[in-house]
Amino acid sequence: MNYLLPLLSVLLGYGIALFLQPDNKKNLKLLLAFSGSFLLSLTVVHLLPDVYESHSHSVGIFIMVGILFQIVLEFFSQGAEHGHVHGHDTMTQIPWLLFISLCIHAFLEGLPVSHHHNLALGIGIHHLPIAVILTMFFLKSQLNKKAIFAFMLTFALMTPLGTLCAGMLPFVNDYYTEITAIVIGILFHISSTIIFESSEGHKFNIAKISMIILGIALAYFL
């Protein structure tokens, strides 16, 4: 399941966008709010205590490195990691900077999954609405459907690949605390941004607050 959940969530999102073509932005934003709060709660409740148990004084520094690294990635991806895509200009080829940034982000997310199995579920829930939004954006931009499929399939494979590499490379286990702290920083930035960007004008309403509370509660009880 560590490999399947992140993979299938992206493919499911791709299929929903391709065949159902949902046009209700409100429902997508509520799903984004739920995924952001679920991921944030999972990070705070499960990942954060684990890295601080190591008593390493550098944990906080590596968390900040993760936050800064994600900001750098978003300079190239334009915020696609949290469902923030711009424009509907016609595309003739894959946007490579977006592609590379998104793949690096997804790969890093997969590194701690072998130690925290619940994270696979969190990433899956996080990637589902992102996959829907990205696919719809590419379709509206008239990107070749084969290119869209190649993009989304590669994106889907990145997180399982990160999990696989974590189990095979001694380096990842040797620096598990530091690597996980960097991923925590990435997840902190992504999840908090999703929560605040999933409503118009950054305003909260009852439906959104309910989804945020539900996401936090479900992650807590995992």
SVG drawing of the C-alpha trace seen along z (x, -y; Angstrom):
<svg xmlns="http://www.w3.org/2000/svg" viewBox="-21 -38 46 40">
<polyline fill="none" stroke="black" stroke-width="0.4" points="0.0,0.0 3.0,-2.3 3.6,-2.2 0.0,-1.9 -1.8,-4.7 0.3,-7.6 0.4,-6.0 -3.3,-5.3 -4.4,-8.6 -2.7,-10.5 -4.0,-8.1 -7.5,-8.4 -7.3,-12.2 -6.1,-12.0 -9.1,-9.8 -11.6,-12.0 -10.4,-15.1 -10.2,-13.3 -13.5,-11.5 -15.7,-13.4 -14.3,-16.9 -15.6,-18.4 -16.3,-22.1 -17.4,-22.7 -14.4,-24.7 -16.0,-24.9 -15.9,-21.1 -12.3,-21.0 -11.3,-23.7 -13.1,-21.9 -11.2,-18.7 -8.0,-20.7 -8.8,-22.2 -9.4,-18.7 -6.2,-17.3 -4.1,-20.2 -5.4,-19.9 -5.0,-16.1 -1.4,-16.4 -0.6,-19.2 -2.1,-17.2 -0.2,-14.0 3.0,-16.0 2.6,-17.6 1.2,-14.6 3.2,-11.8 6.3,-13.0 7.4,-15.9 7.6,-14.0 9.6,-11.2 12.4,-13.5 12.6,-15.4 13.0,-12.1 16.5,-11.8 17.6,-14.7 19.4,-16.2 19.9,-20.0 19.9,-20.4 16.3,-19.2 14.9,-22.7 17.5,-23.9 16.7,-21.1 12.9,-21.8 13.7,-25.4 15.8,-24.1 12.8,-22.1 10.6,-25.2 13.1,-27.3 13.7,-24.4 10.0,-24.2 9.8,-27.9 12.6,-27.6 10.7,-24.7 7.6,-26.8 9.5,-29.5 9.7,-27.1 6.4,-25.2 4.4,-28.3 2.6,-26.6 1.3,-23.5 2.1,-21.4 -0.9,-23.0 -3.2,-23.3 -2.2,-26.8 -1.8,-26.9 -2.1,-30.0 -3.3,-30.8 -4.9,-28.8 -2.5,-29.5 -2.1,-26.8 0.8,-24.5 2.8,-22.7 5.1,-20.8 5.4,-19.7 6.3,-22.6 9.6,-21.2 10.3,-23.4 6.9,-22.6 7.5,-18.9 10.9,-18.7 9.9,-20.7 6.8,-18.6 8.7,-15.4 11.4,-16.5 8.7,-17.4 6.9,-14.1 10.1,-12.1 11.1,-13.7 7.7,-13.1 8.1,-9.4 11.4,-9.1 9.9,-8.9 7.0,-6.6 8.8,-3.4 9.0,-4.5 5.6,-6.2 3.1,-4.1 0.2,-6.6 2.1,-9.2 1.3,-7.2 -2.4,-7.8 -1.7,-11.5 0.2,-11.9 -2.5,-10.1 -5.2,-12.4 -2.9,-15.4 -2.1,-14.3 -5.7,-13.4 -7.0,-17.0 -3.7,-18.2 -3.9,-15.6 -7.4,-16.7 -6.5,-20.3 -3.3,-19.7 -5.0,-17.5 -7.8,-19.9 -5.3,-22.8 -3.4,-20.8 -6.6,-19.9 -7.8,-23.5 -4.3,-24.5 -4.8,-21.9 -1.6,-20.0 -1.3,-16.8 -3.2,-14.0 -0.2,-11.6 2.0,-14.2 -0.5,-14.8 -0.6,-11.0 3.2,-10.8 3.4,-13.8 0.8,-12.4 2.2,-8.9 5.7,-10.0 4.4,-12.3 2.5,-9.3 5.6,-7.1 7.8,-9.7 6.6,-9.1 6.7,-5.3 10.2,-5.7 11.3,-7.8 9.9,-5.1 11.8,-2.4 15.1,-4.4 14.7,-5.0 14.6,-1.2 17.5,-0.5 20.0,-3.3 21.9,-3.1 22.5,-6.9 18.8,-7.6 18.8,-5.5 22.0,-7.0 20.6,-10.5 16.9,-9.6 16.3,-12.3 17.8,-15.1 16.0,-14.0 12.7,-13.6 13.1,-17.0 13.6,-18.5 10.4,-16.7 8.5,-18.0 9.5,-21.5 8.2,-20.9 4.9,-19.4 4.5,-22.3 4.8,-24.8 2.6,-22.9 -0.2,-22.0 -0.5,-25.5 -0.5,-27.1 -3.2,-24.8 -5.4,-25.7 -5.1,-29.4 -5.3,-29.3 -8.3,-27.0 -10.9,-29.8 -11.6,-33.0 -9.9,-36.0 -8.5,-33.7 -11.9,-33.8 -13.1,-30.9 -16.7,-29.6 -18.5,-26.8 -18.0,-24.2 -14.2,-24.9 -13.7,-25.0 -15.7,-21.7 -13.4,-20.0 -10.3,-21.3 -11.5,-20.0 -12.4,-16.6 -8.9,-16.4 -7.2,-17.2 -9.3,-14.7 -8.9,-11.8 -5.1,-12.3 -4.9,-12.4 -6.7,-9.1 -4.7,-7.2"/>
</svg>
